[in-house]
């Protein structure tokens, strides 16, 4: 049997099971008329936002496709590149859109299920998250398989080695479309959700002293909409891009490693195996009625660990049958990535969950005011970077040498790439635990706004608190996988340049010595880019949040009877303000990410670009981990206080924690997660424009 057929089959199975889960979620009741009304308002806002965002992004894709078409006409690129770019962007956006649609239909259903039991609420929320996870891997495999088989047919008369080279070179380019879409989705959605969240918290909880998700707060619907467009649609597009990026970069590295079609078979088939393991893992996610985070975490972990164990077992037989005993080290490279991903998830949980000491100690600092909790939160985030960096370092070292890097350098690079595939092989269920979070958060808001029984709110709060931790864990996983994928993409960039040089008989050889001024300058520029990008995105959240603060204050002041609950706030105006601000503010950061490799390439050449990619990967990985973990810890420190510690809700400690959480919001939901897309998009753009840079750079 041709094992490559497992990729399209895995795609069909993933999408079919996602359809089944979506059907099962939609069969459950949305609850009372009030719950249905609130859920409809959230859906309407999310649909309006995505419609406007995708309309704007479509213009960008049309312009970029024309530019790529011109470059293809000038023989810098193959004719397939503009089309690959468009399909990559389309499927990335589609995965986010489907995830958002199921999430906005599952929020009220989760709240209503929580009226029956905690486990019922968990099952509905997790099932909707599993739809997101399986749609991402299903569409990713569909896109990969379609391009692979089309290119296989197109180059059917070419010698095997050259055919595989042409196929993988062309497939690399659709990653740029996926990365571009992911960046717009993450940055735009992140600006929307955090502007609404910050505005709602500062005026509602701190100034007006009303509870979170209180229906009197004009920004509360925008806040719930933001959870979906940022944390669901944005995360889906983000991890779709990581997923396909790791597979195509590893496939490209297989050529230089001398593995041919067998080297391409392993990552494609691994992805299909991951689909089946993730589906089986979902059946083990269930809990009792104890509303404790440790119990709920155990339920989710069980599913992930079982999926990981299945992949570890099956991949041994896969590698052994495809590559043989002489390359069994590739299996251990897969295991190093798989274990690395699970460990990064666990330690992210350790630093951000209020079950553990770091977040509990952070909550203690709230007793002396906002300044101390902000200082301690930043300190916690910085400290938390050490373990993920060590884990990734060990994974890279292990995968390089275990796969045979000591005797064959290119084989070692293939090992690094396949470890990224191993890390992302559980994506179907790992993303489910992440996308579950916003659904649980929305369910808590709907329970509060619908004035459901206190027991229901207690259950949704437990699910929401767990969602904060799983979201932080998901971000840690996404950032860790981004680091490994970016390393594989840097190696793929080097291979692509050498391939172009060989094809065109150019006189060029890499000089990647740190003493080479081009490389050194590139390192500095690359090291700076994540900080510039983070600054631009945080500033964007700040500007948008200021508009929301002004609007919420205006409504509290001018709408008579609003604070007494006798008048209805104007929710739509806050949704509109966030939508307009997000569309405007996401453009500049995205342009920086796309323009930087081209500008650096023209000035410093491909050596400078390689330095820039290395610098951005190192600082981007560390900065993203630090921001995500600081933000997650601040959020759960606030939840820990709201559970009755340090005076509980309304206390001075609580107000200080709300300020800390407000600072952490753009850290964890806008800037931090966007940086992991930045480091991959820089590599993708560099690969696509490699020929243009080689021919037009000042320094050859």
C-alpha positions as CSV (number, residue, x, y, z in Angstrom):
1,X,0.0,0.0,0.0
2,X,1.1,3.6,-0.8
3,X,1.4,5.0,2.7
4,X,1.1,8.5,1.3
5,X,-2.6,7.8,0.7
6,X,-3.1,7.9,4.5
7,X,-2.7,11.7,4.3
8,X,-5.9,12.4,2.2
9,X,-7.7,9.5,4.1
10,X,-6.7,11.1,7.4
11,X,-8.0,14.4,6.2
12,X,-11.4,12.9,5.3
13,X,-11.6,11.1,8.7
14,X,-10.7,14.3,10.6
15,X,-13.3,16.4,8.8
16,X,-16.0,13.7,9.1
17,X,-15.5,13.3,12.8
18,X,-15.4,17.1,13.2
19,X,-18.8,17.2,11.4
20,X,-20.1,14.5,13.7
21,X,-19.0,16.4,16.8
22,X,-20.5,19.7,15.5
23,X,-23.8,17.9,14.8
24,X,-23.8,16.5,18.4
25,X,-23.1,19.9,19.9
26,X,-25.8,21.6,17.8
27,X,-28.4,19.0,19.0
28,X,-28.1,20.2,22.6
29,X,-30.3,23.0,23.8
30,X,-29.2,26.7,24.0
31,X,-31.3,27.1,27.1
32,X,-33.7,30.0,28.0
33,X,-34.8,32.8,25.6
34,X,-32.4,35.2,27.4
35,X,-29.5,32.9,26.8
36,X,-30.4,32.5,23.1
37,X,-30.6,36.3,22.8
38,X,-27.2,36.9,24.3
39,X,-25.6,34.0,22.2
40,X,-27.2,35.5,19.0
41,X,-25.7,38.9,19.8
42,X,-22.2,37.4,20.3
43,X,-22.6,35.4,17.0
44,X,-23.8,38.5,15.1
45,X,-20.8,40.5,16.4
46,X,-18.3,37.8,15.5
47,X,-19.7,37.3,12.0
48,X,-19.7,41.0,11.3
49,X,-16.1,41.3,12.5
50,X,-14.8,38.3,10.4
51,X,-16.7,39.5,7.4
52,X,-15.0,42.9,7.5
53,X,-11.6,41.3,8.3
54,X,-11.7,38.8,5.5
55,X,-12.9,41.5,3.1
56,X,-9.8,43.6,4.0
57,X,-7.4,40.6,4.0
58,X,-8.8,39.5,0.6
59,X,-7.5,42.8,-0.9
60,X,-4.0,42.1,0.5
61,X,-4.0,38.5,-0.9
62,X,-5.1,39.8,-4.4
63,X,-2.3,42.4,-4.4
64,X,0.3,39.8,-3.2
65,X,-0.9,37.2,-5.7
66,X,-0.3,39.8,-8.5
67,X,3.2,40.6,-7.2
68,X,4.0,36.9,-7.0
69,X,2.5,36.4,-10.5
70,X,4.9,39.1,-11.8
71,X,7.9,37.5,-10.1
72,X,6.8,34.2,-11.6
73,X,6.6,35.8,-15.1
74,X,10.1,37.2,-14.6
75,X,11.2,33.6,-13.7
76,X,12.1,34.3,-10.1
77,X,9.4,31.8,-9.0
78,X,7.5,28.8,-10.4
79,X,4.1,29.5,-11.9
80,X,2.5,27.6,-9.0
81,X,3.5,30.0,-6.3
82,X,0.7,32.6,-6.6
83,X,-1.9,29.8,-6.5
84,X,-0.2,28.0,-3.6
85,X,-0.1,31.3,-1.7
86,X,-3.9,31.8,-2.2
87,X,-4.8,28.2,-1.2
88,X,-2.6,28.4,1.9
89,X,-4.3,31.7,3.0
90,X,-7.8,30.4,2.1
91,X,-7.5,27.1,4.1
92,X,-5.9,29.0,7.1
93,X,-8.8,31.5,7.1
94,X,-11.4,28.8,6.6
95,X,-10.1,26.7,9.6
96,X,-10.4,29.8,11.8
97,X,-13.8,30.7,10.4
98,X,-15.3,27.2,11.1
99,X,-13.8,27.1,14.6
100,X,-15.4,30.5,15.3
101,X,-18.8,29.3,14.0
102,X,-18.9,26.3,16.3
103,X,-17.6,28.2,19.3
104,X,-20.3,30.9,19.0
105,X,-22.9,28.2,18.7
106,X,-21.5,26.2,21.7
107,X,-21.2,29.0,24.3
108,X,-24.9,29.1,25.4
109,X,-25.1,25.3,25.0
110,X,-22.2,24.9,27.4
111,X,-23.8,27.1,30.0
112,X,-27.1,25.2,29.6
113,X,-25.4,21.9,29.9
114,X,-23.7,23.1,33.1
115,X,-27.2,23.4,34.6
116,X,-27.3,19.6,34.5
117,X,-23.7,18.8,35.6
118,X,-20.1,19.9,35.4
119,X,-19.2,17.0,33.2
120,X,-22.0,17.8,30.7
121,X,-20.7,21.4,30.4
122,X,-17.1,20.1,30.0
123,X,-18.2,17.6,27.2
124,X,-20.0,20.3,25.2
125,X,-17.2,22.8,25.5
126,X,-14.5,20.3,24.8
127,X,-16.4,18.8,21.8
128,X,-16.6,22.3,20.2
129,X,-12.9,22.7,20.8
130,X,-12.3,19.3,19.2
131,X,-14.1,20.5,16.1
132,X,-11.6,23.3,15.8
133,X,-8.6,21.0,16.3
134,X,-9.8,18.4,13.8
135,X,-10.8,21.0,11.2
136,X,-7.3,22.5,11.4
137,X,-5.5,19.2,10.9
138,X,-8.1,18.0,8.4
139,X,-7.9,21.1,6.2
140,X,-4.1,21.1,6.6
141,X,-3.8,17.6,5.3
142,X,-6.3,18.3,2.5
143,X,-4.3,21.2,1.2
144,X,-1.0,19.3,1.5
145,X,-2.4,16.2,-0.2
146,X,-4.1,18.1,-3.1
147,X,-0.8,20.0,-3.9
148,X,1.3,16.9,-3.5
149,X,-0.7,14.7,-5.9
150,X,-1.2,17.5,-8.4
151,X,2.6,18.3,-8.5
152,X,3.4,14.5,-8.5
153,X,1.2,14.3,-11.7
154,X,2.6,17.5,-13.2
155,X,6.3,16.4,-12.8
156,X,5.5,12.7,-13.7
157,X,8.1,12.6,-16.5
158,X,10.9,14.1,-14.4
159,X,13.6,11.9,-12.7
160,X,12.6,10.9,-9.1
161,X,15.2,13.0,-7.3
162,X,14.4,16.2,-9.3
163,X,10.7,15.6,-9.1
164,X,10.7,15.4,-5.3
165,X,12.9,18.5,-5.2
166,X,10.4,20.4,-7.4
167,X,7.4,19.2,-5.5
168,X,8.7,20.2,-2.0
169,X,10.1,23.5,-3.3
170,X,6.7,24.5,-4.7
171,X,4.8,23.2,-1.6
172,X,6.9,25.4,0.7
173,X,5.4,28.5,-0.8
174,X,1.8,27.9,0.2
175,X,3.1,28.2,3.8
176,X,3.5,32.0,3.2
177,X,-0.2,32.3,2.4
178,X,-1.1,30.4,5.6
179,X,1.4,32.5,7.7
180,X,0.1,35.8,6.3
181,X,-3.6,34.8,7.0
182,X,-2.6,33.6,10.5
183,X,-0.8,36.9,11.3
184,X,-3.8,39.0,10.2
185,X,-6.2,36.7,12.2
186,X,-4.0,36.7,15.3
187,X,-3.1,40.4,15.3
188,X,-6.5,41.7,14.3
189,X,-8.4,39.3,16.6
190,X,-6.0,40.0,19.5
191,X,-6.4,43.8,19.2
192,X,-10.2,43.4,19.1
193,X,-10.5,41.0,22.0
194,X,-8.1,42.8,24.3
195,X,-9.4,46.3,23.6
196,X,-12.8,45.1,24.6
197,X,-11.5,43.2,27.6
198,X,-9.4,46.0,28.9
199,X,-12.1,48.6,28.4
200,X,-14.7,46.4,30.1
201,X,-12.5,45.6,33.1
202,X,-11.1,49.1,33.8
203,X,-14.4,50.9,33.7
204,X,-16.8,48.1,34.8
205,X,-14.9,46.3,37.5
206,X,-12.4,48.9,38.7
207,X,-14.3,52.2,38.3
208,X,-18.0,51.2,38.5
209,X,-17.4,48.2,40.8
210,X,-19.8,45.9,38.9
211,X,-19.1,42.1,38.4
212,X,-17.3,40.7,35.4
213,X,-19.8,39.9,32.5
214,X,-22.4,42.2,34.1
215,X,-25.1,42.9,31.4
216,X,-25.0,46.6,32.4
217,X,-21.5,46.9,31.0
218,X,-21.7,48.2,27.4
219,X,-18.4,46.4,26.4
220,X,-19.5,42.9,27.7
221,X,-20.8,41.6,24.3
222,X,-17.7,43.0,22.5
223,X,-15.6,41.1,25.1
224,X,-17.4,37.9,24.4
225,X,-17.1,38.4,20.7
226,X,-13.4,39.1,21.1
227,X,-12.8,35.7,22.8
228,X,-14.1,34.0,19.6
229,X,-12.4,36.1,16.9
230,X,-9.1,36.3,18.8
231,X,-8.7,33.1,20.7
232,X,-10.6,30.8,18.4
233,X,-10.3,32.1,14.8
234,X,-6.9,33.5,15.5
235,X,-5.5,30.5,17.2
236,X,-6.9,28.1,14.5
237,X,-5.3,30.1,11.7
238,X,-2.0,30.2,13.7
239,X,-1.7,26.5,14.4
240,X,-2.9,25.6,10.9
241,X,0.1,27.5,9.7
242,X,2.5,25.8,12.2
243,X,1.1,22.4,11.3
244,X,1.6,22.7,7.5
245,X,4.8,24.6,7.9
246,X,6.5,21.8,9.9
247,X,5.3,19.2,7.4
248,X,6.4,21.0,4.2
249,X,9.8,22.2,5.7
250,X,10.6,18.6,6.8
251,X,9.6,17.3,3.4
252,X,11.9,19.8,1.7
253,X,14.8,18.8,4.1
254,X,14.2,15.1,3.1
255,X,15.7,15.9,-0.4
256,X,19.1,17.1,0.9
257,X,19.1,14.3,3.5
258,X,19.0,11.8,0.5
259,X,15.7,10.2,1.7
260,X,13.7,11.0,-1.4
261,X,10.0,10.1,-1.4
262,X,10.4,8.0,1.8
263,X,11.5,11.2,3.6
264,X,8.3,13.0,2.4
265,X,6.2,10.0,3.4
266,X,7.1,10.1,7.1
267,X,5.8,13.6,8.0
268,X,2.7,13.3,5.8
269,X,1.8,9.9,7.3
270,X,2.7,11.0,10.8
271,X,0.1,13.7,10.5
272,X,-2.5,11.1,9.5
273,X,-1.6,8.9,12.5
274,X,-1.9,12.0,14.7
275,X,-5.5,12.5,13.5
276,X,-6.5,9.0,14.5
277,X,-4.7,9.2,17.9
278,X,-6.4,12.6,18.6
279,X,-9.9,11.2,17.8
280,X,-9.3,8.3,20.1
281,X,-8.0,10.7,22.8
282,X,-11.2,12.7,22.8
283,X,-13.2,9.8,24.2
284,X,-11.2,9.8,27.4
285,X,-11.9,13.5,28.3
286,X,-14.6,13.4,31.0
287,X,-14.8,14.4,34.6
288,X,-16.7,13.9,37.8
289,X,-18.6,16.7,39.6
290,X,-15.7,18.2,41.6
291,X,-15.3,21.8,40.4
292,X,-11.6,21.7,41.1
293,X,-9.0,22.7,38.5
294,X,-6.8,19.8,39.3
295,X,-9.7,17.3,38.6
296,X,-10.6,19.1,35.3
297,X,-6.9,19.3,34.2
298,X,-6.5,15.6,34.9
299,X,-9.5,14.9,32.5
300,X,-8.0,16.9,29.7
301,X,-4.4,15.6,30.3
302,X,-5.7,12.1,30.1
303,X,-6.8,12.6,26.5
304,X,-3.5,14.3,25.4
305,X,-1.3,11.7,27.1
306,X,-3.2,8.8,25.5
307,X,-3.0,10.4,22.1
308,X,0.7,10.9,22.6
309,X,1.3,7.3,23.7
310,X,-0.6,6.0,20.6
311,X,1.6,8.1,18.3
312,X,4.8,7.0,20.0
313,X,3.8,3.3,19.4
314,X,2.6,3.6,15.8
315,X,5.4,5.9,14.6
316,X,8.0,3.2,15.5
317,X,6.5,0.8,13.1
318,X,6.0,3.5,10.5
319,X,9.7,4.6,10.5
320,X,10.9,1.0,10.6
321,X,8.8,0.0,7.6
322,X,9.5,3.2,5.5
323,X,13.1,4.0,6.3
324,X,14.4,0.7,7.7
325,X,16.5,-0.1,10.8
326,X,19.5,2.0,9.5
327,X,17.4,5.2,10.0
328,X,15.5,4.2,13.2
329,X,17.1,7.2,14.9
330,X,14.4,9.3,13.1
331,X,11.9,7.6,15.4
332,X,13.7,8.9,18.4
333,X,13.8,12.4,16.8
334,X,10.0,12.1,16.6
335,X,9.8,11.1,20.3
336,X,12.0,14.0,21.3
337,X,9.6,16.5,19.7
338,X,6.5,14.7,21.1
339,X,7.9,14.6,24.7
340,X,9.2,18.2,24.3
341,X,5.7,19.4,23.4
342,X,4.1,17.6,26.3
343,X,6.7,19.0,28.7
344,X,6.4,22.6,27.5
345,X,2.6,22.2,28.0
346,X,3.1,20.9,31.5
347,X,5.6,23.6,32.6
348,X,3.4,26.4,31.1
349,X,0.6,25.0,33.2
350,X,2.9,25.0,36.2
351,X,3.7,28.7,35.8
352,X,0.2,29.9,35.0
353,X,-2.3,27.7,36.9
354,X,-3.4,28.8,40.4
355,X,-3.1,25.1,41.4
356,X,0.6,25.7,41.7
357,X,2.8,28.0,43.8
358,X,4.1,30.5,41.2
359,X,0.6,32.0,40.5
360,X,-0.5,31.7,44.2
361,X,2.6,33.7,45.2
362,X,1.8,36.2,42.5
363,X,-1.6,36.7,44.0
364,X,0.0,37.4,47.4
365,X,1.7,40.5,45.9
366,X,-1.7,42.0,45.2
367,X,-2.1,42.9,48.9
368,X,0.4,45.7,48.4
369,X,-1.2,47.2,45.3
370,X,-1.0,47.1,41.4
371,X,2.7,48.0,41.1
372,X,3.9,45.0,43.0
373,X,1.7,42.5,41.2
374,X,2.9,44.0,37.8
375,X,6.5,43.7,38.8
376,X,6.1,40.2,40.1
377,X,4.1,39.1,37.0
378,X,6.8,40.3,34.7
379,X,9.5,38.6,36.8
380,X,7.5,35.3,36.8
381,X,7.2,35.5,33.0
382,X,11.0,36.1,32.6
383,X,11.9,33.3,34.9
384,X,9.5,30.9,33.2
385,X,11.4,31.1,29.9
386,X,14.3,29.1,31.2
387,X,12.7,25.6,31.2
388,X,11.0,25.8,27.7
389,X,14.4,27.1,26.2
390,X,16.2,24.1,27.8
391,X,13.5,21.7,26.6
392,X,13.7,23.0,23.0
393,X,17.5,22.9,23.2
394,X,17.5,19.3,24.3
395,X,14.9,18.4,21.7
396,X,17.0,20.0,18.9
397,X,20.3,18.4,20.1
398,X,18.6,15.0,20.6
399,X,16.8,15.0,17.3
400,X,19.9,16.2,15.3
401,X,22.2,13.5,16.6
402,X,19.8,10.7,17.1
403,X,18.7,10.9,13.4
404,X,22.4,10.7,12.3
405,X,23.5,14.3,12.2
406,X,27.1,13.4,13.4
407,X,27.8,11.6,10.1
408,X,25.3,13.4,7.8
409,X,24.6,17.0,8.6
410,X,21.5,17.2,6.4
411,X,20.1,14.0,8.0
412,X,20.4,15.8,11.3
413,X,18.5,18.8,10.0
414,X,15.8,16.4,8.8
415,X,15.7,15.1,12.3
416,X,15.1,18.6,13.7
417,X,12.2,19.0,11.2
418,X,10.6,15.7,12.1
419,X,10.8,16.5,15.8
420,X,8.6,19.6,15.0
421,X,6.2,17.2,13.2
422,X,6.3,15.0,16.3
423,X,5.5,17.9,18.6
424,X,2.5,18.9,16.4
425,X,1.3,15.4,15.8
426,X,-1.2,15.6,18.8
427,X,-2.5,19.0,17.4
428,X,-6.0,17.6,16.9
429,X,-6.5,17.2,20.7
430,X,-4.0,19.8,21.9
431,X,-5.9,22.5,20.0
432,X,-9.2,21.2,21.3
433,X,-8.0,21.9,24.9
434,X,-7.1,25.4,23.8
435,X,-10.2,26.3,21.8
436,X,-12.3,24.9,24.6
437,X,-11.2,28.0,26.8
438,X,-13.0,30.8,25.0
439,X,-16.2,28.7,24.8
440,X,-16.0,28.2,28.6
441,X,-15.3,31.9,29.1
442,X,-18.4,32.8,27.0
443,X,-20.5,30.3,28.9
444,X,-19.6,32.0,32.2
445,X,-20.6,35.3,30.7
446,X,-23.9,34.0,29.4
447,X,-24.6,32.4,32.8
448,X,-23.9,35.8,34.5
449,X,-26.0,37.9,32.1
450,X,-28.9,35.4,32.1
451,X,-28.9,35.3,36.0
452,X,-28.7,31.5,36.1
453,X,-28.6,29.7,39.5
454,X,-25.4,30.2,41.6
455,X,-24.4,26.5,41.1
456,X,-24.3,27.0,37.4
457,X,-22.1,30.0,37.7
458,X,-19.8,28.0,40.0
459,X,-19.5,25.3,37.4
460,X,-18.9,27.7,34.5
461,X,-16.3,29.5,36.6
462,X,-14.5,26.2,37.2
463,X,-14.6,25.6,33.4
464,X,-13.5,29.2,32.7
465,X,-10.6,29.0,35.2
466,X,-9.5,25.7,33.5
467,X,-9.9,27.5,30.2
468,X,-7.4,30.2,31.2
469,X,-4.8,27.5,32.0
470,X,-5.5,25.4,28.9
471,X,-5.3,28.6,26.8
472,X,-1.9,29.4,28.4
473,X,-0.8,25.8,27.8
474,X,-1.9,26.0,24.2
475,X,0.0,29.2,23.7
476,X,3.2,27.6,25.2
477,X,2.7,24.6,22.9
478,X,2.2,26.9,19.9
479,X,5.3,28.9,20.7
480,X,7.4,25.8,21.3
481,X,6.4,24.2,18.1
482,X,7.0,27.5,16.3
483,X,10.6,27.5,17.5
484,X,11.2,24.0,16.1
485,X,9.3,24.8,12.9
486,X,11.3,28.1,12.4
487,X,14.6,26.2,12.8
488,X,13.4,23.7,10.1
489,X,12.4,26.6,7.9
490,X,15.8,28.3,8.3
491,X,17.4,25.1,7.1
492,X,14.8,24.9,4.3
493,X,15.7,28.5,3.3
494,X,19.4,27.5,3.1
495,X,18.6,24.5,1.0
496,X,16.3,26.5,-1.3
497,X,19.1,29.1,-1.9
498,X,21.6,26.3,-2.7
499,X,19.1,24.7,-5.1
500,X,18.5,28.0,-7.0
501,X,22.3,28.6,-7.2
502,X,22.8,25.0,-8.6
503,X,20.0,25.4,-11.1
504,X,21.1,28.7,-12.4
505,X,24.9,28.0,-12.2
506,X,25.4,31.1,-10.1
507,X,28.6,31.8,-8.2
508,X,27.6,31.9,-4.6
509,X,28.5,30.1,-1.3
510,X,27.1,30.8,2.2
511,X,29.3,32.4,4.7
512,X,27.4,32.1,8.0
513,X,30.3,32.9,10.3
514,X,29.3,35.2,13.1
515,X,32.3,37.3,12.1
516,X,30.7,38.0,8.7
517,X,29.3,41.6,9.1
518,X,26.2,40.7,7.0
519,X,25.3,37.9,9.3
520,X,26.1,39.9,12.5
521,X,24.0,42.9,11.3
522,X,21.2,40.4,10.3
523,X,21.3,38.9,13.9
524,X,20.9,42.3,15.4
525,X,18.0,43.3,13.1
526,X,16.3,39.9,13.7
527,X,16.8,40.1,17.4
528,X,15.1,43.5,17.4
529,X,12.1,42.6,15.2
530,X,10.0,40.7,17.9
531,X,10.4,43.7,20.2
532,X,9.4,46.2,17.5
533,X,6.4,43.9,16.6
534,X,5.4,43.5,20.2
535,X,5.5,47.3,20.8
536,X,3.4,48.0,17.7
537,X,0.7,45.4,18.7
538,X,0.6,46.5,22.3
539,X,0.4,50.1,21.3
540,X,-2.5,49.2,19.0
541,X,-4.4,47.5,21.9
542,X,-3.8,50.6,24.1
543,X,-5.2,53.0,21.5
544,X,-8.3,50.8,20.8
545,X,-8.9,50.2,24.6
546,X,-8.8,54.0,25.2
547,X,-11.7,54.4,22.7
548,X,-13.7,51.7,24.5
549,X,-13.0,53.2,27.9
550,X,-14.3,56.6,26.7
551,X,-17.4,55.0,25.1
552,X,-18.3,52.9,28.2
553,X,-17.9,55.9,30.5
554,X,-20.1,57.9,28.1
555,X,-22.9,55.3,28.3
556,X,-22.7,55.0,32.1
557,X,-22.9,58.8,32.2
558,X,-25.6,59.5,29.6
559,X,-27.9,56.5,29.5
560,X,-30.3,57.1,32.4
561,X,-31.2,54.0,34.5
562,X,-28.3,51.9,33.1
563,X,-26.6,51.4,36.4
564,X,-29.9,50.5,38.0
565,X,-30.5,47.9,35.4
566,X,-33.6,49.7,34.1
567,X,-32.1,50.6,30.7
568,X,-30.3,48.6,28.0
569,X,-26.6,49.6,27.0
570,X,-25.6,50.1,23.4
571,X,-23.6,46.9,22.9
572,X,-23.3,47.4,19.1
573,X,-21.3,50.7,19.4
574,X,-18.5,48.9,21.4
575,X,-18.4,46.0,18.9
576,X,-18.1,48.5,16.0
577,X,-15.4,50.5,17.7
578,X,-13.3,47.3,18.3
579,X,-13.9,46.1,14.8
580,X,-12.8,49.4,13.2
581,X,-9.8,49.7,15.4
582,X,-8.6,46.1,14.8
583,X,-8.9,46.5,11.0
584,X,-6.9,49.7,11.0
585,X,-4.3,48.7,13.6
586,X,-3.4,45.2,12.2
587,X,-2.0,46.6,8.9
588,X,1.4,48.1,10.1
589,X,2.6,45.1,12.1
590,X,1.8,42.7,9.3
591,X,3.6,44.8,6.7
592,X,6.7,44.9,8.9
593,X,6.7,41.1,9.0
594,X,6.4,40.8,5.2
595,X,8.7,43.6,4.2
596,X,11.6,42.9,6.7
597,X,13.1,39.9,4.9
598,X,12.9,41.5,1.5
599,X,14.5,44.8,2.6
600,X,17.2,43.0,4.6
601,X,17.8,40.7,1.7
602,X,18.2,43.5,-0.8
603,X,20.7,45.3,1.5
604,X,22.6,42.5,3.1
605,X,22.0,39.5,0.8
606,X,21.0,35.9,1.8
607,X,23.7,35.7,4.5
608,X,22.1,38.7,6.2
609,X,18.7,37.2,5.8
610,X,19.9,33.9,7.5
611,X,21.3,36.0,10.4
612,X,18.0,37.9,10.7
613,X,16.0,34.6,10.8
614,X,18.3,33.2,13.5
615,X,18.1,36.4,15.6
616,X,14.3,36.6,15.3
617,X,13.8,33.0,16.2
618,X,15.9,33.2,19.4
619,X,14.5,36.5,20.8
620,X,11.0,35.8,19.4
621,X,10.7,32.4,21.1
622,X,11.9,33.8,24.5
623,X,9.8,37.0,24.4
624,X,6.7,35.1,23.3
625,X,7.0,32.6,26.2
626,X,7.6,35.4,28.7
627,X,4.6,37.5,27.5
628,X,2.2,34.5,27.3
629,X,3.2,33.2,30.8
630,X,3.1,36.6,32.5
631,X,-0.4,37.2,31.1
632,X,-1.7,33.8,32.0
633,X,-0.4,34.0,35.5
634,X,-1.9,37.5,36.1
635,X,-5.3,36.2,34.8
636,X,-5.3,33.2,37.1
637,X,-4.0,35.2,40.1
638,X,-7.1,37.4,39.6
639,X,-9.3,34.2,39.4
640,X,-7.6,32.8,42.5
641,X,-8.5,36.0,44.5
642,X,-12.1,35.9,43.1
643,X,-12.4,32.4,44.5
644,X,-12.3,33.9,48.0
645,X,-8.5,34.4,48.7
646,X,-7.0,37.7,49.9
647,X,-10.5,39.3,50.5
648,X,-12.2,38.0,47.4
649,X,-14.1,40.0,44.8
650,X,-14.3,43.8,45.4
651,X,-11.3,43.9,47.8
652,X,-8.3,46.1,47.2
653,X,-6.3,43.0,46.3
654,X,-8.9,42.1,43.7
655,X,-8.7,45.6,42.2
656,X,-4.9,45.3,42.0
657,X,-5.2,41.9,40.4
658,X,-7.6,43.3,37.8
659,X,-5.0,46.0,36.9
660,X,-2.3,43.3,36.6
661,X,-4.7,41.2,34.4
662,X,-5.4,44.2,32.3
663,X,-1.6,44.6,31.6
664,X,-1.4,40.9,30.9
665,X,-4.2,40.8,28.4
666,X,-2.3,42.2,25.4
667,X,0.8,40.2,26.6
668,X,-0.9,36.8,26.4
669,X,-3.6,37.3,23.8
670,X,-2.2,39.8,21.3
671,X,1.6,40.3,21.2
672,X,2.9,37.0,22.6
673,X,0.9,34.6,20.4
674,X,1.5,36.8,17.3
675,X,5.3,36.7,17.7
676,X,5.3,32.9,17.0
677,X,3.7,33.6,13.7
678,X,6.2,36.4,13.0
679,X,9.2,34.2,13.3
680,X,7.7,31.6,10.8
681,X,6.4,34.2,8.4
682,X,9.8,35.8,8.2
683,X,11.2,32.4,7.1
684,X,8.4,31.8,4.7
685,X,8.8,35.2,3.0
686,X,12.6,34.6,2.8
687,X,12.1,31.2,1.0
688,X,9.5,32.6,-1.5
689,X,11.7,35.6,-2.3
690,X,15.0,33.7,-2.2
691,X,15.6,33.9,-6.0
692,X,14.7,37.6,-6.1
693,X,17.1,38.4,-3.2
694,X,19.9,36.4,-4.8
695,X,19.7,38.3,-8.1
696,X,19.0,41.8,-6.6
697,X,21.0,42.1,-3.4
698,X,23.7,44.7,-2.9
699,X,26.0,42.3,-1.2
700,X,26.2,39.0,-3.1
